[in-house]
């Protein structure tokens, strides 16, 4: 995805994510930023361009958690992670703009 094609608002966000692939199983990642139609995940960059994946974003509250499931296609890979485009707009987008959470540190990537 080029800089020119980013015509939607992205928010920097930090949340745990489980990235599920039929080829690779489940990999832990951290949401770095998200928009209504795409997101960037810090993770092991073991995926390939155009690979279809499912992501579970885990939002932690003080006394509860919310899991948002979304499917998409890997559009970019770099040494820190992957970008993906969602198949459909993220219906839960307002959650990310109205309820910002604390930033997770990089140590969260090493948790099992």
Secondary structure, DSSP 8 states (H G I E B T S, - for coil): --GGG--S--EEEEEEEEEEETTTEEEEEEEEEE-SSEEEEES-----TT-EEEEEEEEE-SS-EEEEEEEEEEEEEETTEEEEEESS--TTHHHHHHS------GGGGG--
